[in-house]
Amino acid sequence: MLSKGLVQIYTGTGKGKTTASFGLALRSAGWGNKVIIYQFLKPASLKLGERKAILKSKLPIKIVPLKIEWNMRKSLADKKTFEKTATQIEKLFETITFQAKTREYDVIILDEIVFCLASKLVGLELIENLVKSKAKQVEIIMTGRGATKELIRMADLVTEMELIKHPFQKNINARKGIEF
């Protein structure tokens, strides 16, 4: 439904990258666009309010979580989990690239893919191929900390969320309905 699809990045140390992308998904679906959200480091076992809301809404938004259990604090150091995750992401990119080429979806959100790139879970060439081969009407949104200069050059819009103050600094844990 879009006549011109762009590439967006939400990055930075601040809160709100995923939240912004889900807001865009809702807006886009509200106008009749088909949306798919890949959540790379948020496995299906992770109970998230945004997934519950999308399911309840019955909007044309599909969410695809990672099939491997991932723990943001431990998995980067676990070589076996790291390698399995990298392999799964690489295989998933075949599907994503096909969907972007064929306009199966109008909006494709890659939640945490920026962090995956920064952590070497995915190679820049896969993202570059996706961006270069997508149909001109497809919008790509990428979220996560650590956007590289090369990735930023590929984008049409880059927003950096900056951490100024956060409840975690006062030992306030993530709250259901607000942080997840």
N, C-alpha and C positions, 0 to 999 in steps of 0.2 A: 504494500500500500504506500510505501515511501517512494518518492521520486528520486531522492538523493540520500543515500545512506552514508553516514560518517563513522569515524573511529574515535571513541572517547576513552579516556583513562581517568579513573578516580584513584589517587595514590596519596601517600603521606603517612605520617605517624599518628594522625588524629582519627577519632571515631567518626563513622558515618559513610564509609566507602560503599559497603554492601547496602546500607539503608538507602543511599542515594540511587543505587542501581535498581533496587526493588521499587522505589518510587517512580523511576522512569519506566519500569516494566508495567506498573499499574496504569500510568498515563497512556502509554503506547497501546496497551490492550484495550483501554477505554475507547480508543479511536478505531478499534477493529484490527489492529496489527497482531500477527501471531508472534509470540515471544517464547524463547527458550532460555533457561538460566542453567548454566553448568556451575556447580559448586565444587571446586576442585579439592579443597582441604576441609570440607565439612561433610563427613560421611552421613549416610542415611540414618545411622543410629543416634546422631546428634539431634536432639529435639529443639527445633527452632520455630519461633512464632511466625516468622515470615512464610515458612512452608505451610504451616497450619492455616494461615490467612488466605493464601493462594488457593489451597484445596477447597476451603469453604466458599470462596468467591465464585468458583466455576468460570473464571475468566480464561481466555485462551493463552494461558501461561503454563509452560511445562518446566518442571524443575528436575534436573538430573544431578544427583549427588554422586560423589566418588564412591566406588564400591570397596575401597580399602579403608580400614580403620586408621585414622590419622589423629595424632595428638600433637598440637602445635608446640608443646614444650619438650616432647620426647622424640618424636619421629624423625626429625632432621638428623639426629645423632645415631639412629638405628639404621645401619646400612641395608639390612634386608627390607625393611619397610620402605626406605628411601628408594631403593631400586625397583621394587614392585610398583610403587606409586608413579615413578618416572615412566615406567613401561606402560602402565595403564593410561597415563596422560597422553603419551605419544600415540597409542592406538586410538584414543578418543578423538584426537585431532584429525584423524582421517574422516571420521563422521562429521565433525564440526565444519571442516573445510568443504566437504560435499554439500552440507546443508547451506552454507554461505554461498557457494557457487550456484546452487539450484533454486535459491530463494524459498527453501522449505519453510524458513522463518523470516520474518521481517526484521526482528531484533534478536541478536544473540549476545547474551551476557556471560562473560567468563569471570566468575567471582573467584578472587584470589589468584588468578593467573599471573598477575604482576609479581606477587610474592614467589610463585613457582619459578618464574624466570630468574628473579634475584637469587633464589636458592639453588638454581641449576637443576630443578626438577623437570624443566622443559627448555628446549633450545630456542634461541631467537629465530632460527630459520623456519620453525613450524609456525610461529606467530606471523612472521613476515610473509610466508606463503599464503596463510589465511587472509591477511589484509590485501595482498596483491590479487588474489584470485576470487575474492568475494564479488557477487553481483553488485552493480553500482547502487542498487536500491536497499541493500542490507546494511543495517546499523550494527556496529560491533562496540560493545562496552566491556572494558577490562578494569578489574579492581585489584587492589592489593598494595602493600608497602613496597618501596624500592624500585620505582620506575627508572629504567636506565635511559641515558641520552638517546640511544638507538631506538628504544621503544617510543619515547616521546616524539621523535622525528616522524614516526609512522602515523601519529594521531592528528586528528583535526581539532580536538578539544582535550585539554588536560587540566584537571582540577586537583590541587593538592590540599588535603585536609591536614592542618597543622595542630599538633597537640600543644595546648597551652596549659590546661589543667584537666585532671581526670580523677574520678572517684577512686580508682585503683590506688592512687597515690596516698589515699587515706585508709587503705585496706578495706574498701567497700567492694565486695564481690559483685560479679555480673548478676544483674537482676532479670528474672523472667519477665518478658513483655517489654523490656527496655533495651537490654544488651543482647538478648537472644530470644 
